[in-house]
Amino acid sequence: MTGMRYRTLGHSGCSVSELCLGTMTFGAETDEAGSHAQLDRFVEAGGTLVDTADVYSAGVSEEIIGRWWAERPTDVTDRVVLATKGRFPTGTGPNDVGTSRRHLTRALDASLARLGVEHVDLYQAHAWDPHTPLEETLRTLDSFVRSGKVGYYGFSNFSGWQLTKAVHLARALGLAAPVTLQPQYSLIVREIEWEIVPAALDASMGLLPWSPLGGGWLTGKYDRDQRPTGTTRLGEDPGRGMEAWDRRGTDRTWAIVDAVQSVAEARGVSMAQVALSWVTDRPAVTSTILGARTLEQLEDNLGAVDVRLAPEETARLDEASDLHATDYPYGSLGLDQRSRDLAGD
């Protein structure tokens, strides 16, 4: 391994590793011993950004990280840039959800208690809340920064207009500005390039892509002629959410899988490493979130730091994964206009 590279966390001065350890599997698909082994290996490999959320395994993910944190010397934990999120239901009451001051304040305090720390480096609103005034949410997040409980704040799963509205409202109110956005992004899911990526670039915000392997589709574990079985996510639940077999198993997806496999075989690397490399080198990306179930999967994913795609390889993957928008402004006419604009024509 040539070594992890580092980038600033959006427009902040905080440096983080180009790969981030996501911990949604902790306490659910990965037991505590396996979770601690992943954390140890990630830090050993030069990884610094660790991302969790209060709803991952109903708080157990944060507790597992907290116990790891308490058991490791400070020269290890000092390397970690710790991120968590709040917004989704943490109880059954009407105020146990959302981005209101009441809920986020309690959610952050509960996360800090589970993690066993007094401060997290990055706190993120896990999704847009249509019921809470955005000003209330932004003032709450700003107060967390001013109190010292949070270093920076960001968002997850915001659309382009939501992101831009938040950025400009924070500026108008004289509040701390958001630094990151967590969107779904992979060779399979590229729609964020239409509005969200330009909005992030305009605001100098960094993207932290989740599901960069398309829920496992880009690892080569599935065969188009055979429904998945066994101990894979779709083998256990073929109808699982956004990555469901019947939903995602399109001709476009299989064309992407074939292209990734071709590049990987020519390189002598894994398909996962090719797919991760593609995402990590996209515009605005700060750090790509890994979501391994096992230490072996994490080890393979970490190998992506040694894979830098050649322009012709990237072009091949881009072509296979093109969304083929047919009309203005996202189709060829819009692309031609943007190219002329950039060229000053």
C-alpha positions in Angstrom: 0.0 0.0 0.0 1.5 3.3 -1.0 -0.3 5.2 1.7 -3.5 7.0 2.4 -3.9 10.5 1.0 -5.6 13.4 2.9 -7.9 16.2 1.9 -9.5 19.0 3.8 -13.0 18.5 5.2 -14.8 20.7 2.7 -13.7 24.3 3.1 -12.5 23.7 6.7 -8.8 23.4 7.6 -9.3 19.9 9.1 -7.5 17.2 7.1 -9.1 13.8 6.8 -8.3 10.5 5.0 -9.6 10.1 1.4 -11.4 6.9 2.7 -13.8 7.1 5.6 -14.8 4.1 7.8 -18.6 3.9 7.9 -20.0 2.0 10.9 -23.6 1.3 10.0 -22.7 -2.5 10.2 -21.5 -2.2 13.8 -23.8 -4.0 16.2 -25.9 -5.4 13.3 -24.0 -7.2 10.7 -20.6 -6.9 12.5 -20.2 -7.9 16.2 -18.2 -5.8 18.7 -14.9 -7.8 18.3 -15.1 -7.5 14.5 -16.0 -3.8 14.7 -13.0 -3.1 16.9 -10.8 -5.0 14.5 -12.0 -2.8 11.7 -11.3 0.4 13.6 -7.8 -0.8 14.5 -7.0 -1.8 10.9 -8.4 1.4 9.5 -6.3 3.6 11.8 -3.3 1.5 11.2 -3.7 2.0 7.4 -3.7 5.8 7.9 -7.5 6.2 8.0 -8.7 9.1 10.1 -12.4 9.8 9.4 -14.9 7.6 11.2 -18.6 8.1 10.6 -21.5 6.9 12.6 -25.1 7.9 13.5 -27.4 7.7 16.5 -29.8 5.4 14.6 -27.2 2.8 13.5 -28.2 -0.3 15.4 -30.3 1.9 17.6 -27.3 3.6 19.2 -25.2 0.4 19.5 -22.8 1.5 16.8 -21.9 4.6 18.8 -21.6 2.5 22.0 -19.2 0.1 20.3 -17.0 3.0 19.0 -17.2 4.5 22.5 -15.8 1.3 24.1 -13.1 1.1 21.5 -12.2 4.8 22.1 -11.9 4.2 25.9 -9.7 1.1 25.5 -7.2 2.7 23.1 -4.3 5.1 24.0 -4.7 8.8 23.2 -2.0 8.7 20.5 -4.5 6.4 18.6 -7.7 8.2 19.2 -6.1 11.6 18.6 -5.7 10.6 15.0 -9.5 10.0 14.5 -11.8 12.7 13.1 -15.1 11.6 14.6 -18.4 12.2 12.9 -22.0 11.3 13.8 -25.5 12.3 12.8 -28.9 13.0 14.2 -32.4 13.5 12.8 -34.2 10.2 12.6 -36.5 8.7 15.3 -34.7 7.8 18.6 -37.9 7.2 20.5 -41.7 7.1 20.2 -42.6 10.6 21.2 -43.5 13.4 18.8 -40.3 15.3 19.6 -38.0 12.3 19.2 -37.4 13.0 15.5 -36.4 15.8 13.2 -34.0 18.7 13.2 -35.7 20.9 15.8 -33.6 22.5 18.5 -35.2 20.2 21.1 -34.5 17.0 19.3 -31.0 17.8 18.0 -29.9 19.0 21.3 -31.0 15.9 23.1 -29.7 13.7 20.2 -26.3 15.2 20.3 -26.0 14.9 24.1 -27.1 11.2 23.8 -24.5 10.6 21.1 -21.7 12.1 23.1 -22.7 10.0 26.1 -22.7 6.8 24.0 -19.4 7.7 22.4 -17.9 8.7 25.7 -16.5 12.0 24.5 -17.3 15.7 25.1 -16.8 16.7 21.5 -17.3 15.4 18.0 -15.5 16.8 15.0 -18.4 16.7 12.6 -22.1 16.6 13.4 -24.6 16.1 10.5 -28.3 16.6 10.1 -29.1 13.1 8.7 -31.8 14.3 6.3 -34.0 17.3 5.5 -36.8 18.0 7.9 -39.8 19.6 6.2 -41.5 20.4 9.5 -38.8 22.4 11.2 -37.9 25.9 10.0 -34.5 25.8 8.5 -33.4 28.8 10.5 -34.1 26.9 13.7 -32.0 24.0 12.5 -29.1 26.2 11.4 -29.1 28.2 14.6 -29.0 25.0 16.6 -26.1 23.6 14.7 -24.3 26.9 15.0 -24.8 26.9 18.7 -23.2 23.4 18.9 -20.1 24.8 17.2 -20.0 27.8 19.5 -20.4 25.6 22.6 -17.4 23.5 21.7 -19.5 20.2 21.5 -19.0 20.1 17.7 -16.1 21.2 15.5 -18.0 21.5 12.2 -21.4 20.6 10.9 -22.8 19.2 7.7 -25.8 17.5 6.1 -26.8 14.1 4.7 -29.2 13.3 1.9 -30.1 16.9 1.0 -31.1 17.8 -2.5 -29.4 20.5 -4.5 -31.9 23.3 -3.7 -32.0 22.3 0.0 -28.2 22.5 0.2 -28.0 25.9 -1.5 -30.8 27.3 0.6 -29.1 26.2 3.8 -25.7 27.6 2.7 -27.1 31.0 1.8 -29.4 31.3 4.8 -26.5 30.5 7.2 -24.5 33.2 5.4 -27.3 35.7 5.7 -27.8 35.0 9.4 -24.0 35.2 10.1 -23.9 31.6 11.3 -21.1 29.0 10.9 -21.3 27.5 7.4 -21.8 23.8 6.7 -18.7 22.0 5.4 -19.9 18.6 4.1 -22.7 16.7 2.5 -23.3 12.9 2.6 -25.1 11.8 -0.6 -25.5 8.4 -2.1 -23.0 8.2 -5.0 -21.6 5.4 -7.1 -21.2 4.4 -10.7 -24.8 3.2 -10.5 -26.2 6.3 -8.8 -24.9 9.4 -10.6 -27.9 11.7 -10.5 -26.3 13.9 -7.9 -24.0 15.2 -10.7 -27.0 17.2 -12.1 -27.6 19.5 -9.2 -26.0 18.4 -5.9 -22.3 18.3 -7.1 -22.5 21.8 -8.7 -24.2 23.1 -5.5 -21.4 21.6 -3.3 -18.7 23.0 -5.6 -20.3 26.4 -5.5 -20.4 26.3 -1.7 -16.9 24.8 -1.4 -18.4 21.9 0.5 -16.9 18.4 0.5 -18.9 15.3 -0.4 -18.8 12.1 1.7 -20.3 9.5 -0.6 -22.2 6.6 1.0 -22.9 3.3 -0.8 -20.0 3.8 -3.2 -20.2 0.1 -4.2 -23.9 0.3 -5.0 -24.9 -1.9 -2.1 -22.5 -4.6 -3.2 -23.5 -4.6 -6.9 -20.1 -3.3 -8.0 -18.0 -6.0 -6.2 -18.8 -8.8 -8.6 -20.7 -10.9 -6.1 -23.9 -11.1 -8.2 -24.6 -12.9 -11.4 -27.2 -11.6 -13.8 -28.5 -15.1 -14.5 -28.9 -16.1 -10.8 -30.8 -14.5 -8.0 -28.6 -14.0 -5.0 -28.5 -16.5 -2.1 -26.4 -17.1 0.9 -24.8 -14.6 3.3 -24.8 -11.5 1.2 -27.2 -8.5 1.8 -29.4 -9.5 -1.2 -29.0 -13.2 -0.5 -30.6 -12.7 2.8 -33.1 -10.1 1.6 -33.5 -9.7 -2.2 -36.0 -6.9 -1.7 -33.6 -4.8 0.5 -34.3 -1.1 0.0 -32.7 0.9 -2.8 -30.4 -2.0 -3.8 -33.2 -4.6 -4.3 -32.5 -7.2 -6.9 -35.6 -6.5 -9.1 -35.2 -2.8 -8.8 -31.5 -2.4 -9.5 -30.9 -5.3 -11.8 -31.3 -3.3 -15.0 -29.4 -3.6 -18.3 -27.6 -0.4 -17.4 -26.4 -1.9 -14.0 -25.1 -5.0 -15.7 -23.3 -2.9 -18.3 -21.6 -1.0 -15.5 -20.7 -4.2 -13.7 -19.1 -5.6 -16.9 -17.1 -2.4 -17.4 -15.8 -2.4 -13.8 -14.9 -6.1 -14.1 -13.0 -5.4 -17.4 -11.0 -2.6 -15.8 -10.3 -4.6 -12.7 -9.1 -7.7 -14.6 -6.8 -5.7 -16.8 -5.4 -4.0 -13.7 -5.2 -7.2 -11.6 -7.2 -5.6 -8.8 -10.6 -6.1 -7.3 -13.8 -4.7 -8.7 -14.4 -2.9 -5.4 -11.1 -1.1 -5.6 -11.9 0.2 -9.1 -15.4 1.4 -8.1 -14.0 3.1 -5.0 -11.2 4.7 -6.9 -13.7 6.1 -9.5 -15.9 7.7 -6.7 -13.0 9.0 -4.7 -11.6 11.0 -7.6 -14.8 12.7 -8.6 -15.2 16.5 -8.3 -16.0 17.8 -4.8 -15.4 14.4 -3.1 -13.5 14.7 0.2 -13.7 11.2 1.6 -15.5 8.0 0.4 -17.4 6.0 3.1 -16.6 2.3 3.3 -19.3 0.0 4.7 -17.6 -3.3 5.2 -19.2 -6.2 7.0 -16.0 -8.1 7.6 -12.3 -7.3 8.2 -11.5 -9.0 4.9 -13.9 -6.7 3.0 -12.3 -3.7 4.7 -8.8 -4.9 3.8 -9.8 -5.2 0.2 -11.5 -1.8 0.2 -8.4 -0.1 1.7 -6.4 -1.3 -1.3 -8.3 1.3 -3.4 -5.7 3.9 -2.2 -3.2 2.3 -4.6 -5.6 2.4 -7.6 -5.5 5.6 -9.6 -7.5 5.2 -12.8 -6.0 6.2 -16.1 -8.1 8.7 -18.2 -9.1 6.0 -20.7 -10.3 3.8 -17.8 -12.3 6.6 -16.3 -13.8 7.4 -19.7 -14.9 3.7 -20.1 -16.6 3.7 -16.8 -18.2 7.1 -17.4 -19.6 5.8 -20.7 -21.0 2.6 -19.2 -22.6 4.5 -16.4 -23.9 7.4 -18.3 -27.5 8.3 -17.3 -28.4 9.1 -20.9 -30.5 12.2 -20.1 -32.3 12.9 -23.3 -33.2 16.6 -23.1 -32.2 20.0 -21.8 -30.7 20.9 -19.4 -29.1 17.5 -18.5 -28.8 16.0 -21.9 -26.4 16.8 -24.7 -27.8 20.3 -25.3 -27.2 21.3 -21.7 -23.7 19.7 -21.7 -22.8 21.6 -24.9 -24.0 24.9 -23.4 -22.0 24.3 -20.1 -18.9 23.5 -22.1 -19.3 26.8 -24.1 -19.8 28.7 -20.9 -16.7 27.3 -19.3 -14.7 28.1 -22.5 -16.0 31.7 -22.4 -17.9 31.4 -25.7 
